[in-house]
Amino acid sequence: MSVITPTILALDAHGGDQGLDVSVPAALNALETDKKLSIILVGDESKIECLLSGASIRSRERISIQGADSIIPMDAKPAAILRRGKASSMWNAFELVAQGKANACISGGSTTAMMVLGVKLIGTLPGIQRPALMAYVPNIKSYTSLLDLGANLNVSAEQLVQFAVMGSVTASLVKGVENPSVGLLNVGHEDSKGHDLVREAHGMLHELPLNYLGFIEGHDIFNGKVDIAVCDGFVGNLILKSSEGLARMILKDLKTTLDESFASRLGAFLAGPALRRLLVRRDPSSHNGAPLLGLNGVAIKSHGAADCNGMTRAILEAGREARQQVPKRIEASIRKYHLETTE
């Protein structure tokens, strides 16, 4: 009988808006779904122990707890994170990866803090200047991988090219997308459009053996034209937050409209199964779990407002990326294409 080597994940149990009330049940759900996982819950030991009291024996055997005395505030500045964050749950989760005691870490806490601690404790891959955060945005077909989402507001052409390579490697390994298509966000499809930086990156990407389709516009993300959309963090964050706000507005407006009259309520009842299928497909929690690519280890950002289902997805995503050794494969591709950069 073969022995299964577990994939060990460090979970910042206090990260996210609902903290332990979401992270602990999500950890138990993930263990039930993926029998190869073991999870280290990092946070307040006594509170975590109480929440684990009803866990099954099999799940409890694959959970351990590492105490942490504090939580990094969502609005903490980088300097404050480095000065006062050492006793925090997020710091300790990242440190477990840095020490080789965990294969990946997950947090629903501050993106800034994850970026700072990822670079300081885990470090970036050789030749990578800055990590990039990638999310899965629903489109008409499935989803589009979008990066960067706010980790880098100002980038170089070389860094945009690195983002494209990192996104392509991850989509291929973790999501099973064969020869993923890549597009560079711009204000038009024509080669002459956009500022010098995106045009320079555009030229560099054409020279690589990627499935690069050229410039794309914002609507191409949602019509599924490409598998990976590349941009700087300023643009990516605006697109992500705007699309989330638009989705909430449409859902609220739809509910109001369907409740206006008896006829519309009857129509809603008859269309109920189809509407529920639509909501399931477009539920943000089903795509939760944004990898911070470019680190010398796997770190997954969960949406701060994620529910138990969303956090479970982020934990499972961390397990998949750890097993596929995404950082090593990204490093190999960066070297292969001679894309190493220096500050």
BELDA-V943925 format. One record per backbone hydrogen bond with DSSP energy under -1.0 kcal/mol. NH is the residue of the N-H (numbers start at 1). CO is the residue of the C=O. If there is no record, write none. Layout:
BEGIN
NH|CO ; NH|CO
END
This chain:
BEGIN
7|36 ; 9|38 ; 10|104 ; 11|40 ; 12|106 ; 13|11 ; 13|42 ; 15|12 ; 17|304 ; 21|18 ; 22|19 ; 23|19 ; 24|20 ; 26|22 ; 27|23 ; 28|24 ; 29|25 ; 30|26 ; 31|27 ; 32|28 ; 33|29 ; 34|30 ; 37|34 ; 38|7 ; 39|62 ; 40|9 ; 41|64 ; 42|11 ; 43|66 ; 48|44 ; 49|45 ; 50|46 ; 51|47 ; 52|48 ; 53|50 ; 55|52 ; 60|56 ; 61|57 ; 62|59 ; 63|60 ; 64|39 ; 66|41 ; 68|43 ; 69|87 ; 70|87 ; 76|73 ; 81|77 ; 82|78 ; 83|79 ; 84|80 ; 85|81 ; 88|85 ; 89|70 ; 92|88 ; 93|89 ; 94|90 ; 95|91 ; 96|92 ; 97|93 ; 98|94 ; 99|95 ; 100|97 ; 101|96 ; 102|96 ; 103|8 ; 105|298 ; 106|10 ; 107|300 ; 114|110 ; 115|111 ; 116|112 ; 117|113 ; 118|114 ; 119|115 ; 120|116 ; 121|117 ; 122|118 ; 123|118 ; 125|294 ; 128|125 ; 132|293 ; 134|291 ; 135|146 ; 137|144 ; 139|142 ; 140|222 ; 144|137 ; 145|227 ; 146|135 ; 147|229 ; 160|156 ; 161|157 ; 162|158 ; 163|159 ; 164|160 ; 165|161 ; 166|162 ; 167|163 ; 168|164 ; 169|165 ; 170|166 ; 171|167 ; 172|168 ; 173|169 ; 174|170 ; 177|171 ; 182|211 ; 183|228 ; 184|214 ; 185|230 ; 186|216 ; 193|190 ; 199|195 ; 200|196 ; 201|197 ; 202|198 ; 203|199 ; 204|200 ; 205|201 ; 206|202 ; 208|205 ; 212|210 ; 213|182 ; 216|184 ; 220|217 ; 221|218 ; 223|219 ; 225|220 ; 228|181 ; 229|145 ; 230|183 ; 231|147 ; 233|152 ; 236|232 ; 237|233 ; 238|234 ; 239|235 ; 240|236 ; 241|237 ; 242|238 ; 243|239 ; 244|240 ; 245|241 ; 246|242 ; 247|243 ; 248|244 ; 249|245 ; 250|246 ; 251|247 ; 252|248 ; 253|249 ; 254|250 ; 255|251 ; 256|252 ; 257|253 ; 258|254 ; 260|257 ; 265|261 ; 266|262 ; 267|263 ; 268|264 ; 269|265 ; 270|266 ; 271|267 ; 275|271 ; 276|272 ; 277|273 ; 278|274 ; 279|275 ; 280|276 ; 281|277 ; 282|278 ; 286|283 ; 287|284 ; 288|285 ; 290|301 ; 292|299 ; 293|132 ; 293|291 ; 296|123 ; 300|105 ; 301|290 ; 302|107 ; 306|303 ; 311|307 ; 312|308 ; 313|309 ; 314|310 ; 315|311 ; 316|312 ; 317|313 ; 318|314 ; 319|315 ; 320|316 ; 321|317 ; 322|318 ; 323|319 ; 324|320 ; 325|322 ; 326|321 ; 329|325 ; 330|326 ; 331|327 ; 332|328 ; 333|329 ; 334|330 ; 335|331 ; 336|332 ; 337|333 ; 338|335 ; 339|334 ; 341|127
END
